């Protein structure tokens, strides 16, 4: 799969069947869009292309308004999004930076400069709530009329439902925020995971008997936080059991950066720089502050004991592997 961090250069602007969206989570609704896009592309011998944005447009406008609460929480990292799209067989992904220039484009300019000239779209498939252009002025009727002018195919796909519920990124965020990983898996069509490189941390954990593997969370608002039972993929030919903290570590420092810290049981290998995938199994508790290192250590020991008990009651089975 080709990945572009801006519009492809002219030699790479091959005709394509295009879909546009944030695709946070790449949930089953998104998967339905990609499936139909591939069918349309195959019938016309076109490449499939996904246009997505960073930051999320709502995140961009929330920063302008200095109101972080208006920004949607992130379900996944860009790495996980790209992995999921690649697994679905997408040919090209353009991760365009959403900035003032993009935000000010009229619907007509967005269509001409981005969709047609920038990406070479010859067929377009969008969701039923798709809007585009400055202040979301463009709707599907306008998009269809512009496509008709250019002889470009254009269609929209209805909502994807599971058990009568519309599958959406908002529903996935709600499931993750409440620690309902079974529901999240049902909506995503796979286990919820966070993937990244193992980084050097403060190494406090090893001084208290609980060394951790640290992964950076590259955004301000994750869809979940707290202490979790996890399985880690990528270090052995089978997943490793552990307990993890995702958040700003109020027990360790004030105004801490977001970090995913994973303590693996009975594991002491040095794996800095390795890419691992952390699968979230269940939530134990929320983050909290402790007045002393002794109190923190005692709580971590209780968390680890609870996690070991959970793993003992839920032994790994091959079909629980994340699919992306």
N, C-alpha and C positions, 0 to 999 in steps of 0.2 A: 504494500500500500504506500503510495506517495503522500507525503505530508508537506504542506506549504504553510509558512508562518505569515505570509502575505499573499496577494494575488499571484498566481503562477506567472513566471516570465513568458514572453511571447512564444518561445519554442515549445513550452509545455502546455499551451492553451489549446488542447485538443477538444473537439466537440464532446459534450457530455450530457448525461441525464442528471439533473441537479435537484437536490433538496436542501432546504435551509432551516436552521433551528439551533437552539443551544445544545440539545441532546444531553442534558445533564442526567446521568444515570444510565443512558442508553437502555431504557426499560422496554417492556414488551410492546408498548405503543410505538416507540421509536423503531423497534425491530420490525414491526408490521410495515412501517413506512419504507425501511430499507429493502424489505422483501419485495414490495411492489415496485420500488425504484429499479431494482435489479431486473425484474421482469420487463419493465418498459425499456430499459437500456438494452437488454438482450434482443428484444424484437427489432431494435433499430441499429444494432451493432455500435452502441455508444458505451463509453466508459461511465461508471457511476461516480458521482462527486457529491460530497457533503460540505456545505459552507456553514461554519459555526463561528462564534465570536468569543474573544476574551478581552476584557472582562465581560461578564453577562451584561447586556444593556441596562437592566434594572440596577445592577451593581454600580455601573458608571454614573447613572443619574442619582443614585443614593449618595454617592460621594460628592457630586456637585451640590446636592441639597444639604450636605453635612448631616445626613440622617442615616447611619448604618443600618438601622432597623428595617429600612425599606428594601434592602438588598436581600435576595433569596440566599438561603444557606446552600452551600455546595454539597452535592452528593458524592462527587468523585473528583479525583485529580485529572489533569489533562492526560497524563500517562494512561490512567485507567480508561478514560473515554476513548482514546486512540486504540488501545488494545481491544476494547469491545467492538469498535467499528471495523477494525481489521479482521476480527474473528467472524464478522458478518459478511465479509467478502467485498467491502467497499474498495474501489480502486484508488480514489484520491480524496483527501480531506484538506480543506483550506481553513486554517485557524486564523481568522482576520482579527486584527486589533480593533476593538470598538472604541473610537475616540471622537473628538469634536468634529473632525472632518466627516466621518461616517454618519454621526448623529445629525448633521445639518443637511445631508443629501435629501433632496426631494424624492418622492416615490419614482418619478420619471428618471431622475439622475441615477438613483440606485439601480433601477432596472437596466439602464443603458450601460453605465460604467462598470457595475459589478457583475450583474447576472450575464449580460450578453458579451460585452467586450472583455471583461476581466476573467470570466470563467468559461466562456464559449458554450453556454447552455443551449441545447437544441430541444430539450424536453425538461419540463419542470413539474415537480410533485411537492405539494406543501400540505401542512396540516389544516384542519378546519378552522383554527383560530389564528392563522397566519396574518400578520400585518407587517408593513414595511414602509420605509421612508420617514422623513422628518415628522415627529410627533405622531407616528404610526398612521399617517394619512392614507396609505395604500391598503386596500382590502383585496379579496380574491377577485371580485368583479373587475377592478382596475387592472390587476395582474393579468387576468385572462384576456382582456381587450388589448393590452400591450403585446402579449404573446401572439395573439391573432394577427396583429399588424406585422410581426416579424416572421410569421410562419413557424412559430415555436409551439410545440405541444405543451399543454398545461392542464393539470388536474389537481384535485385535492382529495385527501383521504379522511374519512370520518374518524371519530374517536374509537379507540380500542378499549373494549370492556372485558373485565374479568369478574364473574359472578355478579353481573349487573352494575359494577363499579367502573367508572372511567379511569383508566390507568394514566397517571400523570406524574410529573416530577414532584408536584406538591404532595401527592399521596405517598410517594416514596419517602420524601423528607419527613412527613408526619410519622410514618412507621419507624424510621430510624431514630427520630427524636424520642420516641416512647420506648425504644428498645425492643420493638416487635420485629425481630429478624425473620421470623417465619413469614409474616405478611410482606416484608420487604423482598424476600426471596421470591414470593409468589408474583409480586409486581414486576420485579426485575427479570425473572426467568432464570436466575442464577444466584449463587451466594453473594452477599455483599462483602467486598474486599477493598483494601487500600494497598497499593503497590508503590514501592519506591526503593531508593538506595539506602543502605544502612550507613548512618552518619556517626561521626564522633560526637559525644555529648559531654556533659560535665563529669561523667563517671562517678556520680554520687552513689548510684545503685550498687556498684561493686564494693563500696566501703561499708555497706550495711547488709551485704549478703544477697542482694537482689540485682545483679547486673542486667542491663537492658540493651536491646537493639533499638536504635532511635531512627525514626523516619520523619522528615520535615513535612508539615502540612502547608502547602503553598498558597493559602488564602486565609481570610480573617474569620469567616463564619462557616465552620463545618456543620453538616446536618445532624451530628451527634457528638456527645462528649460524655466522659465519665470513665468508669472502670469496667472492663469487659473480659469475658472468657474468650480466648482466640485460638485459632490454629494457624500456623505459619507454613507457607508453601515456598519451595525454591531452594531449600538448604539440604534436603535429603530426598530420597525417592518416595518418601511418605511425609505427611504433614507432622509438624512438631507442636506439642501442646504448650500453652502458656496463658499468661494473664497480661492485660495491657491497660495503659492509661492513655486517653486521647483528650488533650486540652491544654490549658496554659499553666498547669502544675502549680496551683496556689499553695500547695503544701511545701513547695521548695523555694519559690521566689515570687515576688510581686511583679506584675506586668510582664509575665513570662511570655515567650513566643509559643505559638501552637506547635505541639510535638506529639507524635505517636510513639510511646515507649512500651516495648514488649519485653517481658521477662519470660524466657523459655525455661521449662523445667529440665534439670539435669543436662544442661547444655553449656559448654564453656569455650566453643570454637571462636576464633577471631574472624569476623566476617565483614569488616568494614568495606564498603564499596559494592557489596553484593546486592543484587536486586531480589527483594522478597515480596511476597503477597500475603497480607494479613487478613484472614477470614474471621469475621465477627460472629460469635456463636450465641452469646447471651450477655445481658447487662447485669452487673453486680450492684453498682451504686453510682452516685454522682461524685464529682470531685469535691474535695473540701480542704480547708486549712487545718494544720496541726501545730500546736504551740511548741513542740519539741521534736527533735529527730527520733527520740525514743518512741513517742506516740505514733509517729509516722511509720517507723519500722514495724511496730506491733500491728498496725492496720494492714500494712502490705503483707505481713505474714498471714493474717486472717483472709485477705483476698486470695492469696496463693492457695491456701488450704481449701477455700470454697471452689476455686477453679479446678484444682486437682479432683475434688469430689465430683464436680460436674463432668469432667472428662471421663472419670471412672464409670459414671452412670450412662454416658453417651459415647461409647467407643466409635472410633473412626470407621466409616464404610466408604468404599471407593466412589460411590455415586454422590458423596457430599463434596467432591472436588469442585472448586469454582470453574465455570465453563469458559471464562475469558482469560 
